[in-house]
Amino acid sequence: MSKSRLLELDGIRGIAALVVVFFHFLFQYNRIYEHEFLIPDFFKYGYYGVHLFFMVSGFVIFWSLSNCGRPFDFIWSRFSRLYPVYWSAVLFTFFFVSAFGLEGRESYWSDVIINFTMLQGFFGVPHVDGVYWTLTLELAFYFWMFIFLITGQLKRVEYWLVLWVGTATVLTYYKLGLTIPSFVSNFFLLKYIEMFVAGICFYKIWNKEAKFITYILISLTIIAVFAEYPSDIATGLLVLYCLFYFSVTSRLTILSSKLFTYLGAISYSLYLIHQNVGYILLNYAYSMNIPMIIAIPFILLFCITVASLLNKFIEVPGSRYCRNIYKNSFRLQHFADRFQLKALRASTRSK
């Protein structure tokens, strides 16, 4: 089994991206603007494609941390992976909405600047595109995993996560009469920590590092899911657990096919640009009396094409360029070494 690439994981990304796209083009568009045809309630479950993305993040980030040479290497690798194409998608969406209009979803330059940080959710600044709310949670997850790294707690992480999942479940399900501000809930991932943690557990299973506590932890996340969600949604999320397990144990090789892995490769770019752009094009199709059976496939193809171009000309080369800057910069390398020394001292004190 190759430890350098897990093609089935790319396939899962591709499925998650398509599920979210169809959720927005069908169910969510119908809720906001109304389609002229009946949308089955089944499509509302597409919202939980983001939960699948969170599971992938848990898997990938812990994989990255396990192979991290220095703490600052992790920070730069995440920056290189996320930000260059994200900035491009923010600008593309901003100009597209500004040019063609989408009532209630317009942004100002001040919003764009704050959105460039990816932290707008913590500042109460509107997202240039609504789907960016998940990126705020991703950054919060990276932050906490980074804390585990620099404090030397990665080997004990499962014990900490048992406490985290248990606390989050109590606070979100039983509530205890507390009103938790949204930024606090987001920062501590109270509503979604189970998905990230499940991804970490699946990584350990895949990498043959799973211990008894690993299976206790993943069982706890399943209990939390059934405690926090209605039974139909919880059952659907359990199906995602099964999909993930069968994928990382090489029992769903269809996910490693070229179609799914290609969609997985462009999934981040597709996720970033599809929603507001898709809504504008759907509105235009209705104004031109274009049948939706024709319009929706063409709009999907348009978004996939834009995502492919972003992936080819921004995402991949941008990430490579940032990594090369880091690799060849004496100052950054010196800073990384000093940061590692401080982290080692902090880790020693924590023990």
C-alpha positions in Angstrom: 0.0 0.0 0.0 1.5 3.3 -1.0 1.9 5.8 1.8 2.6 8.7 -0.6 -0.9 8.9 -2.2 -4.2 7.3 -1.4 -6.2 7.6 -4.6 -9.5 6.5 -2.9 -9.2 9.6 -0.8 -9.2 11.8 -3.9 -12.3 9.9 -5.0 -14.0 10.7 -1.8 -13.2 14.4 -2.3 -14.7 14.2 -5.7 -17.9 12.7 -4.5 -18.1 15.2 -1.6 -17.7 18.1 -4.1 -20.4 16.8 -6.5 -22.8 16.2 -3.6 -22.4 19.7 -2.3 -22.7 21.2 -5.8 -26.0 19.4 -6.5 -27.2 20.4 -3.0 -26.7 24.1 -3.9 -27.9 23.9 -7.5 -31.1 22.0 -6.6 -32.3 22.1 -3.0 -30.7 25.3 -1.8 -31.5 27.2 -4.9 -35.1 26.1 -4.7 -35.2 27.2 -1.0 -33.9 30.7 -1.9 -35.1 31.5 -5.4 -37.5 28.6 -6.2 -37.2 26.2 -9.1 -40.1 25.7 -11.5 -40.1 22.0 -10.9 -40.4 19.7 -7.9 -37.2 19.1 -5.9 -37.3 15.8 -3.9 -36.4 16.2 -0.2 -33.7 13.7 -0.7 -31.4 16.4 -2.1 -31.4 18.2 1.3 -29.0 15.6 2.5 -26.4 16.9 0.1 -25.6 19.5 2.8 -23.8 16.7 4.7 -21.2 16.5 1.9 -19.3 19.1 4.0 -19.1 16.5 6.8 -17.4 14.2 4.4 -14.9 17.0 3.6 -14.3 17.4 7.4 -13.5 13.7 7.7 -11.1 14.0 4.8 -9.4 16.9 6.6 -9.0 14.9 9.8 -7.3 12.1 7.8 -5.1 14.4 5.7 -4.0 16.8 8.4 -3.0 14.1 10.8 -1.1 12.4 8.0 0.6 15.7 7.3 1.4 16.2 11.0 2.8 12.7 11.3 5.3 13.4 8.5 6.1 17.0 9.6 9.8 17.7 10.1 9.4 21.0 11.9 6.2 22.7 13.2 6.6 25.7 10.9 6.7 23.3 7.9 3.1 22.4 8.7 2.0 26.0 8.8 3.6 26.7 5.4 2.4 23.6 3.8 -1.2 24.5 4.8 -0.8 28.1 3.6 0.7 26.9 0.3 -2.2 24.4 -0.2 -5.1 26.6 0.7 -4.5 30.3 0.1 -3.2 30.9 -3.5 -6.2 29.4 -5.2 -8.6 30.7 -2.5 -7.5 34.3 -3.2 -8.1 33.7 -6.9 -11.6 32.2 -6.2 -12.5 35.1 -3.9 -11.6 37.6 -6.6 -13.3 35.6 -9.3 -16.6 35.3 -7.3 -16.4 38.9 -6.3 -16.1 40.2 -9.9 -18.6 37.7 -11.2 -21.3 38.8 -8.7 -20.4 42.5 -9.2 -20.7 42.1 -13.0 -23.9 40.1 -13.2 -25.6 40.8 -9.8 -27.0 38.5 -7.2 -29.3 40.3 -4.8 -28.4 40.0 -1.2 -25.0 38.4 -2.0 -23.0 41.4 -3.2 -19.7 42.2 -1.4 -17.6 45.2 -0.8 -13.9 45.6 -1.2 -13.5 45.8 2.5 -15.2 42.3 2.7 -12.8 41.0 0.1 -9.8 42.1 2.1 -11.0 40.5 5.3 -12.0 37.4 3.3 -8.4 37.1 2.1 -7.4 36.1 5.7 -10.0 33.3 5.7 -10.9 34.4 9.2 -13.9 36.5 8.3 -16.2 34.1 10.2 -14.6 35.1 13.5 -14.9 38.8 12.7 -18.5 38.8 11.7 -17.6 39.9 8.1 -19.8 38.4 5.4 -18.3 35.6 3.3 -17.8 36.6 -0.4 -19.3 33.2 -1.1 -21.4 31.4 1.5 -19.5 28.1 1.2 -16.5 29.8 2.8 -18.0 29.2 6.3 -16.4 25.8 6.3 -12.9 27.2 5.8 -13.1 29.1 9.1 -13.7 25.7 10.8 -10.9 24.1 8.9 -8.5 26.8 10.2 -9.7 26.3 13.7 -9.0 22.6 13.4 -5.5 23.2 12.0 -4.8 25.5 14.9 -5.7 22.9 17.5 -3.8 20.2 15.7 -0.8 22.6 15.6 -1.1 23.1 19.4 -1.0 19.3 19.9 2.1 19.2 17.7 4.1 21.9 19.4 3.2 20.7 22.9 4.3 17.1 22.1 0.8 15.7 22.6 0.3 14.0 19.2 1.1 10.6 20.7 -1.6 11.2 23.3 -4.0 12.9 21.0 -6.7 10.2 21.2 -7.1 10.7 24.9 -7.5 14.5 24.5 -10.0 13.9 21.7 -12.1 11.6 23.8 -12.4 14.5 26.3 -13.1 17.0 23.5 -15.8 14.9 21.8 -17.5 14.1 25.1 -17.5 17.8 26.1 -18.8 18.9 22.7 -21.6 16.4 22.8 -22.7 17.5 26.2 -22.6 21.2 25.3 -24.4 20.8 22.0 -26.9 18.1 22.9 -27.7 18.6 26.6 -26.8 22.3 26.4 -26.8 22.6 30.3 -28.8 25.9 29.9 -25.8 27.6 28.3 -25.9 30.0 25.4 -22.7 29.5 23.4 -21.7 32.3 21.0 -21.2 31.1 17.5 -17.6 32.2 17.3 -16.8 30.1 20.4 -18.7 27.1 19.0 -16.7 27.5 15.7 -13.4 28.0 17.4 -13.8 24.8 19.4 -15.6 23.0 16.6 -18.4 22.0 18.9 -20.8 21.0 16.2 -18.4 19.2 13.9 -15.5 17.8 15.9 -16.8 14.3 15.5 -16.2 14.4 11.7 -12.6 15.6 12.1 -11.9 13.1 14.8 -13.3 10.2 12.7 -10.9 11.2 9.9 -8.0 11.0 12.4 -9.1 7.6 13.5 -9.4 6.3 10.0 -5.9 7.6 9.3 -4.6 5.5 12.2 -6.5 2.5 11.0 -5.1 2.9 7.5 -1.6 3.5 8.7 -1.9 0.5 11.1 -1.4 2.7 14.1 -4.8 2.0 15.6 -4.9 1.1 19.3 -7.8 0.1 21.5 -8.3 3.8 22.4 -8.7 4.5 18.7 -11.7 2.3 18.4 -13.1 3.7 21.6 -12.8 7.1 20.2 -14.4 6.4 16.8 -17.2 4.6 18.6 -17.7 7.7 20.8 -18.0 9.9 17.7 -20.7 7.6 16.3 -22.6 7.9 19.6 -22.2 11.7 19.5 -23.6 11.8 16.0 -26.7 9.9 17.0 -27.1 12.1 20.1 -26.7 15.4 18.2 -28.6 14.7 14.9 -32.0 13.4 14.0 -32.0 9.6 13.3 -32.3 9.9 9.5 -29.3 12.3 9.3 -27.3 10.3 11.8 -27.9 7.2 9.8 -26.7 9.0 6.7 -23.6 10.1 8.4 -23.0 6.5 9.5 -23.1 5.5 5.8 -20.3 8.1 5.3 -18.3 6.4 8.0 -18.7 3.1 6.2 -17.8 4.7 2.8 -14.7 6.1 4.4 -13.7 2.8 6.1 -14.1 0.8 2.9 -12.2 3.4 0.9 -9.1 3.5 3.2 -9.1 -0.3 3.4 -9.0 -0.5 -0.4 -12.4 -2.2 -0.7 -13.9 0.5 -3.0 -11.3 0.6 -5.7 -13.8 2.3 -8.1 -13.0 5.5 -6.2 -9.5 5.3 -7.6 -10.8 5.6 -11.2 -9.7 8.5 -13.3 -13.1 10.2 -13.2 -13.3 10.3 -9.4 -9.6 11.1 -8.8 -9.8 14.0 -11.4 -12.9 15.4 -9.6 -11.0 15.0 -6.3 -8.0 16.9 -7.7 -10.2 19.9 -8.6 -12.6 19.5 -5.7 -11.2 22.4 -3.7 -11.4 24.8 -6.6 -14.8 23.6 -7.5 -16.1 24.0 -4.0 -14.7 27.5 -3.8 -16.4 28.9 -7.0 -19.6 27.0 -7.6 -22.3 28.5 -5.4 -22.8 32.2 -6.2 -21.6 31.7 -9.8 -24.1 28.8 -10.1 -27.0 30.8 -8.7 -26.3 33.6 -11.2 -26.2 31.2 -14.1 -29.4 29.5 -12.9 -31.2 32.9 -12.7 -30.0 33.7 -16.2 -31.2 30.4 -17.6 -34.6 31.0 -16.1 -34.7 34.5 -17.6 -33.9 33.1 -21.0 -36.4 30.3 -20.6 -33.7 27.6 -21.0 -35.0 24.2 -19.7 -33.3 23.2 -16.5 -32.6 19.7 -17.8 -30.3 21.5 -20.3 -29.1 24.4 -18.1 -28.0 22.5 -15.0 -25.6 20.1 -16.8 -24.1 23.1 -18.7 -23.7 25.2 -15.5 -22.1 22.2 -13.8 -19.7 21.8 -16.8 -18.9 25.6 -16.7 -18.0 25.4 -13.0 -15.9 22.2 -13.5 -14.1 24.0 -16.4 -13.4 27.1 -14.3 -12.3 24.8 -11.4 -10.0 22.9 -13.8 -8.4 26.1 -15.0 -7.9 27.3 -11.4 -6.4 24.0 -10.4 -4.0 23.9 -13.4 -2.9 27.5 -13.5 -3.2 28.7 -9.9 -3.7 25.9 -7.3 -1.0 23.5 -8.4 1.7 26.0 -9.5 0.8 28.4 -6.7 1.3 25.7 -4.1 4.6 24.6 -5.7 5.8 28.2 -5.9 5.1 28.8 -2.2 6.9 25.6 -1.3 9.9 26.6 -3.4 10.0 30.0 -1.7 10.0 28.4 1.6 12.6 25.8 0.6 15.0 28.4 -0.8 14.6 31.2 1.7 17.4 31.3 4.2 15.3 33.7 6.5 12.3 31.4 6.5 14.4 28.3 7.2 16.2 30.2 10.0 12.8 31.2 11.4 11.5 27.6 11.1 14.6 26.3 13.0 14.1 28.9 15.8 10.4 28.1 16.0 11.2 24.4 16.3 13.6 25.0 19.1 11.0 27.0 21.0 8.4 24.3 20.3 10.8 21.7 21.7 11.3 23.7 24.9 7.5 24.1 25.3 7.0 20.4 24.7 9.6 19.5 27.3 8.0 21.8 29.9 4.6 20.3 29.2 6.0 16.9 30.1 
